Amino acid sequence: MNSPSFRMPARRLATVATVTALAAGPLALTGVSPAHATGDHGRASAVVLRTGLDVSLLNKSVNVPLTVSLNDVQAPRSAEKTTLTATLDAVDGGRPFNVLRAEVAEARATATATKAEGSTTLAHARLHVPGLPLLSLIEVEQVTARATCEVGRKPFATTGVPGSVTVLGKRVALSAGGPTDVEVPGVGEVRLDLSSTRTTARTAAATALELKVSVNPLKLNVAEVDGTLTLAEATCRTPQPESAAQPPAERATPPADVQPQGEPAEADLAETGGSPTTPYLMGAALALLAAGGAAVVLARRRG
């Protein structure tokens, strides 16, 4: 005959097992833990001037690349230098020369958890290239570029360009319908592309002016300059906010020798009036039965 003193531990064992299974809830029954996605604060950049020029000296006996980015910033930074210089070893004895002079030459890039933005402002600016120390390649009153990427909104890009600029000393009207070609005999040719903007689902980019340059003053072949120049450029990428989404539980794969029978679980629940919590309740009941059975066996052995 079983002793009452051994029944209490068995009952307590069953009770503890039941409480533990129910308290653990779906995580204990499914074996899935929550996953937290990391956030991305986005990207932003801004540049006042970008050059990609080939400078040829003395009938192309000396080729010097001029590839620089001036007032180029990445978030979170800013730059407001108004006199921008570059150095070419074979030009003017290797001394720095002024590529750009402006009253305002500002580049800003910011990025937070919800917004990334790049912006550039250039006002009353004169741009020079080697071989033209006294004549400006281009003069602009003011150009701006801005790219904004904000969580929950579509990225957008804007530019501001005056209706006219001065190229190689010649006043020209800009057209939004296509590039503007400027040719000055004895000096060179410049093609201007006005205001370019691009957007995607998460990115935006804006370029105020792009110039394609071919300059050979008086055909003397002293300093021949070919390439591209970009004035006022801004880009951004939308931040990816942090999330705490739990991935869906993976379905258990049945053993190779057992063939699944009947309809999918979703169909059974719909037909019988079950709810999504039914599997959890069944799991808890199974845990209770197992714990109770173990307790009875233990009590009988001790009896």
Phi, psi and omega per residue, in radians:
M1 nan 2.419 -3.098
N2 -1.272 2.440 3.110
S3 -1.469 2.366 3.126
P4 -1.035 -0.486 -3.075
S5 -1.168 -0.323 -3.138
F6 -1.698 -0.148 -3.133
R7 -1.358 -0.596 -3.108
M8 -1.092 -0.832 3.098
P9 -1.044 -0.643 3.140
A10 -1.128 -0.762 3.118
R11 -1.127 -0.755 3.122
R12 -1.070 -0.678 3.116
L13 -1.060 -0.756 3.123
A14 -1.134 -0.718 -3.126
T15 -1.132 -0.795 3.140
V16 -1.069 -0.738 3.140
A17 -1.093 -0.713 3.139
T18 -1.142 -0.834 -3.131
V19 -1.072 -0.718 -3.136
T20 -1.103 -0.754 -3.121
A21 -1.149 -0.731 -3.123
L22 -1.247 -0.653 -3.131
A23 -1.193 -0.608 -3.139
A24 -1.162 -0.514 3.039
G25 1.150 -2.689 -3.051
P26 -1.038 -0.576 -3.091
L27 -1.110 -0.727 -3.127
A28 -1.221 -0.600 -3.064
L29 -1.399 -0.544 -3.100
T30 -1.704 -0.340 -3.131
G31 1.324 0.308 -3.117
V32 -1.889 2.295 3.087
S33 -1.835 2.649 -3.116
P34 -1.201 2.561 3.098
A35 -2.055 2.470 -3.128
H36 -1.994 2.127 3.103
A37 -1.379 2.455 3.117
T38 -1.415 2.617 -3.124
G39 -1.556 2.754 3.104
D40 -2.183 2.093 -3.082
H41 -1.346 0.135 3.072
G42 1.408 -3.080 -3.109
R43 -2.415 2.640 3.042
A44 -2.704 2.547 3.101
S45 -2.598 2.779 3.099
A46 -2.680 2.504 3.129
V47 -2.516 2.405 3.121
V48 -1.376 -0.793 -3.078
L49 -2.527 2.311 3.046
R50 -2.223 2.254 -3.095
T51 -2.089 2.542 3.006
G52 -2.460 1.340 -2.999
L53 -2.038 2.572 2.962
D54 -1.924 2.119 -3.126
V55 -1.888 2.062 3.140
S56 -1.892 2.302 -3.105
L57 -2.052 2.548 3.020
L58 0.900 1.188 3.125
N59 0.940 0.714 3.080
K60 1.119 0.378 3.056
S61 -1.300 -0.365 3.093
V62 -2.290 2.159 3.104
N63 -1.997 2.164 -3.090
V64 -2.212 2.056 3.081
P65 -1.344 2.469 3.028
L66 -2.097 1.588 -3.113
T67 -2.145 1.737 -3.099
V68 -2.421 2.737 2.984
S69 -2.142 2.068 -3.046
L70 -1.876 2.371 -3.008
N71 0.947 0.872 -3.137
D72 -1.722 2.070 -3.076
V73 -2.235 2.616 3.017
Q74 -2.087 2.517 -3.078
A75 -1.030 2.505 -0.079
P76 -1.731 1.703 -3.120
R77 -2.492 2.946 3.063
S78 -2.619 2.773 3.101
A79 -2.551 2.444 -3.091
E80 -2.382 0.547 -3.140
K81 -1.322 2.312 -3.043
T82 -1.804 -0.253 3.061
T83 -2.045 1.927 -3.028
L84 -1.960 2.212 -3.055
T85 -2.086 2.812 3.046
A86 -2.466 2.760 -3.104
T87 -2.174 2.261 3.012
L88 -2.129 2.148 -3.025
D89 -1.014 -0.613 -3.057
A90 -1.625 0.044 -3.093
V91 -1.947 2.225 3.071
D92 0.947 0.775 3.093
G93 1.159 0.352 3.134
G94 1.381 0.124 3.123
R95 -1.416 2.597 3.113
P96 -1.086 2.496 3.038
F97 -2.160 2.693 -3.093
N98 -1.375 2.001 3.038
V99 -1.421 -0.671 -3.047
L100 -2.492 2.325 2.963
R101 -2.174 2.342 -3.107
A102 -2.656 2.720 3.007
E103 -1.345 -0.569 3.081
V104 -2.373 2.197 3.042
A105 -2.492 1.587 -2.956
E106 -2.135 2.350 3.053
A107 -2.295 2.298 -3.130
R108 -2.358 2.474 3.085
A109 -2.468 2.199 -3.136
T110 -2.285 2.633 3.094
A111 -2.630 2.220 3.071
T112 -2.192 -3.005 -3.138
A113 -1.220 -0.311 -3.072
T114 -2.125 -0.202 -3.040
K115 -2.685 2.420 3.032
A116 -2.231 2.377 -3.068
E117 -2.619 2.369 3.020
G118 -2.099 2.448 -3.134
S119 -2.572 2.578 -3.137
T120 -2.426 2.384 3.078
T121 -2.313 2.279 3.135
L122 -2.333 2.133 -3.065
A123 -2.316 2.461 3.124
H124 0.823 1.068 -3.010
A125 -1.956 2.568 3.056
R126 -2.250 2.257 -3.087
L127 -1.955 2.313 -3.130
H128 -2.132 2.676 3.026
V129 -2.243 2.788 3.112
P130 -1.000 2.503 -3.132
G131 1.634 -0.269 3.103
L132 -2.205 1.199 -3.069
P133 -1.213 -0.448 -3.067
L134 -1.837 -0.370 -3.088
L135 -1.879 2.215 3.124
S136 -1.282 2.410 3.028
L137 -1.141 -0.792 3.104
I138 -2.627 2.538 3.036
E139 -2.196 2.300 -3.134
V140 -2.255 2.542 3.087
E141 -1.328 -0.867 3.105
Q142 -2.903 2.332 3.009
V143 -2.329 2.563 3.139
T144 -2.415 2.679 3.040
A145 -2.512 2.417 -3.136
R146 -2.541 2.374 3.065
A147 -2.269 2.206 -3.070
T148 -2.210 2.231 3.117
C149 -2.237 1.947 -3.067
E150 -2.168 2.451 -3.131
V151 -1.040 2.305 3.115
G152 1.495 -0.031 3.133
R153 -2.277 2.731 3.113
K154 -1.292 2.310 3.099
P155 -1.038 2.570 3.082
F156 -2.465 2.698 -3.122
A157 -2.365 2.423 -3.139
T158 -2.389 2.705 3.050
T159 -2.370 2.700 3.045
G160 -2.273 2.067 -3.083
V161 -2.339 2.368 3.115
P162 -1.161 2.847 -3.118
G163 -1.241 -0.304 -3.132
S164 -2.576 2.686 3.092
V165 -2.431 2.983 3.087
T166 -1.943 2.119 -3.112
V167 -2.096 2.124 -3.134
L168 0.888 0.700 3.102
G169 1.393 0.083 -3.083
K170 -1.997 2.204 3.122
R171 -1.333 2.203 -3.111
V172 -2.321 2.596 3.092
A173 -1.631 2.329 3.136
L174 -1.507 2.569 -3.127
S175 -2.134 2.367 3.099
A176 -1.415 -0.167 -3.091
G177 -1.429 -0.162 -3.116
G178 2.920 -3.096 -3.121
P179 -1.179 2.692 3.093
T180 -1.953 2.166 -3.125
D181 -1.756 2.310 3.123
V182 -2.206 2.191 3.111
E183 -2.198 2.231 3.108
V184 -2.088 1.941 -3.103
P185 -0.970 2.388 3.119
G186 1.395 -0.058 -3.126
V187 -2.124 -1.042 -3.140
G188 2.797 -2.940 -3.108
E189 -2.258 2.535 3.100
V190 -2.392 2.312 3.024
R191 -1.975 2.219 -3.112
L192 -1.917 2.234 2.983
D193 -1.830 2.159 -3.031
L194 -1.622 2.259 2.854
S195 0.846 1.700 3.087
S196 -2.051 2.263 3.087
T197 -2.288 2.533 3.139
R198 -2.458 2.414 3.095
T199 -2.412 2.607 2.998
T200 -2.268 -2.922 -3.129
A201 -1.121 -0.515 -3.092
R202 -2.236 -0.054 -3.055
T203 -2.253 2.803 3.053
A204 -2.620 2.607 3.125
A205 -2.589 2.480 -3.131
A206 -2.396 2.364 3.069
T207 -2.258 2.148 -3.083
A208 -1.286 -0.891 -3.112
L209 -2.505 2.430 3.004
E210 -2.221 2.280 -3.078
L211 -2.059 2.331 2.967
K212 -1.842 2.109 -2.908
V213 -2.028 2.406 2.956
S214 -2.471 1.796 -3.022
V215 -2.169 2.273 3.047
N216 -2.567 1.473 -3.021
P217 -0.951 2.145 3.067
L218 0.992 0.314 3.142
K219 0.950 0.544 -3.126
L220 -1.460 -0.201 -3.120
N221 0.990 0.542 3.074
V222 -1.434 -0.823 3.076
A223 -2.520 1.764 3.116
E224 -1.750 2.248 -3.038
V225 -2.135 2.229 3.100
D226 -2.388 2.504 3.075
G227 2.563 -2.709 -3.071
T228 -2.229 2.666 3.057
L229 -2.329 2.398 3.105
T230 -2.087 2.204 3.110
L231 -1.917 2.184 3.028
A232 1.089 1.699 -3.133
E233 -2.313 2.479 3.125
A234 -2.516 2.510 3.115
T235 -2.433 2.817 3.068
C236 -2.748 2.813 3.054
R237 -2.403 2.271 -3.056
T238 -1.101 2.332 3.054
P239 -1.078 2.630 3.055
Q240 -1.811 1.883 -3.060
P241 -1.155 2.689 3.097
E242 -1.213 2.564 3.110
S243 -2.437 2.759 3.128
A244 -2.221 0.929 -3.092
A245 -1.449 2.390 3.091
Q246 -1.565 2.189 -3.139
P247 -1.176 2.641 3.139
P248 -1.111 2.528 -3.138
A249 -1.218 2.446 3.098
E250 -1.386 2.424 3.116
R251 -1.297 2.441 3.140
A252 -1.189 2.413 3.122
T253 -1.508 2.162 -3.115
P254 -1.171 2.652 3.094
P255 -0.996 2.711 -3.051
A256 -1.068 -0.546 -3.059
D257 -1.604 0.112 3.132
V258 -2.029 2.171 3.129
Q259 -1.633 2.257 3.094
P260 -1.024 2.430 -3.107
Q261 -2.077 2.610 3.016
G262 1.348 -2.910 -3.102
E263 -1.471 2.868 3.061
P264 -1.031 2.754 -3.079
A265 -1.035 -0.610 -3.117
E266 -1.099 -0.706 -3.138
A267 -1.156 -0.706 3.131
D268 -1.090 -0.732 -3.134
L269 -1.116 -0.715 -3.114
A270 -1.156 -0.672 -3.072
E271 -1.331 -0.558 -3.072
T272 -1.678 -0.081 3.133
G273 1.459 0.254 3.120
G274 -1.242 2.923 3.133
S275 -2.099 2.950 3.123
P276 -1.054 -0.314 -3.125
T277 -1.500 -0.133 -3.092
T278 -0.966 -0.793 3.128
P279 -1.031 -0.622 -3.129
Y280 -1.178 -0.735 3.128
L281 -1.124 -0.703 3.109
M282 -1.117 -0.696 3.117
G283 -1.101 -0.720 3.125
A284 -1.136 -0.685 3.132
A285 -1.125 -0.718 3.102
L286 -1.092 -0.710 3.114
A287 -1.104 -0.680 3.130
L288 -1.130 -0.776 -3.139
L289 -1.107 -0.715 -3.129
A290 -1.129 -0.759 -3.135
A291 -1.146 -0.701 3.129
G292 -1.133 -0.717 3.117
G293 -1.094 -0.723 3.122
A294 -1.106 -0.678 -3.125
A295 -1.157 -0.689 -3.141
V296 -1.147 -0.750 3.135
V297 -1.075 -0.755 -3.138
L298 -1.109 -0.707 -3.118
A299 -1.160 -0.677 3.138
R300 -1.162 -0.665 -3.139
R301 -1.159 -0.575 -3.125
R302 -1.472 -0.258 -3.108
G303 -1.280 nan nan
